[in-house]
Amino acid sequence: MSVKQEHIDLYKKIEAGLKLAYHKLYLQKAANNETVVVSINGEVKHVPARELLKEQEKH
């Protein structure tokens, strides 16, 4: 396996781990009816975690 392919594989694993971590965070926040602070087009917003979960389900 080439070094480039190893980097691609590592990137994919990191990306999958981050997606899982964010999903768990959104689940926890949604269970407590809380918001998550996000940046949308450079603007800081408080978004209900339930909305973010709905967006995740679409993708």
C-alpha positions as CSV (number, residue, x, y, z in Angstrom):
1,M,0.0,0.0,0.0
2,S,1.4,3.4,-0.9
3,V,1.8,6.2,1.5
4,K,-0.8,8.2,-0.3
5,Q,-3.4,5.4,0.1
6,E,-2.5,5.1,3.8
7,H,-3.2,8.8,4.3
8,I,-6.5,8.4,2.4
9,D,-7.5,5.5,4.6
10,L,-6.5,7.3,7.8
11,Y,-8.5,10.4,6.7
12,K,-11.6,8.2,6.1
13,K,-11.3,6.6,9.6
14,I,-10.9,10.0,11.2
15,E,-13.9,11.4,9.3
16,A,-16.0,8.4,10.3
17,G,-15.0,8.9,13.9
18,L,-15.9,12.6,13.9
19,K,-19.3,11.9,12.3
20,L,-20.0,9.3,15.0
21,A,-18.9,11.7,17.8
22,Y,-21.1,14.5,16.5
23,H,-24.0,12.1,16.2
24,K,-23.6,11.0,19.8
25,L,-23.3,14.7,20.9
26,Y,-26.5,15.6,19.0
27,L,-28.4,12.6,20.5
28,Q,-27.3,13.6,24.0
29,K,-28.2,17.3,23.5
30,A,-31.6,16.4,21.9
31,A,-32.5,14.1,24.8
32,N,-32.0,17.1,27.1
33,N,-33.8,19.5,24.7
34,E,-30.6,21.6,24.3
35,T,-29.0,23.6,21.5
36,V,-25.7,23.3,19.8
37,V,-23.5,26.3,18.9
38,V,-22.6,26.2,15.2
39,S,-21.2,28.5,12.6
40,I,-23.4,29.1,9.6
41,N,-21.8,31.2,6.9
42,G,-19.4,32.7,9.5
43,E,-22.2,33.6,11.9
44,V,-22.5,31.9,15.3
45,K,-25.9,30.4,15.9
46,H,-27.6,28.3,18.6
47,V,-29.4,25.5,16.8
48,P,-31.7,22.9,18.5
49,A,-30.0,19.5,18.5
50,R,-33.1,17.9,17.1
51,E,-32.8,20.0,14.0
52,L,-29.2,18.9,13.5
53,L,-30.3,15.3,13.9
54,K,-32.9,15.7,11.2
55,E,-30.3,17.2,8.9
56,Q,-28.0,14.3,9.5
57,E,-30.7,11.8,8.6
58,K,-31.1,13.5,5.2
59,H,-27.5,12.9,4.4
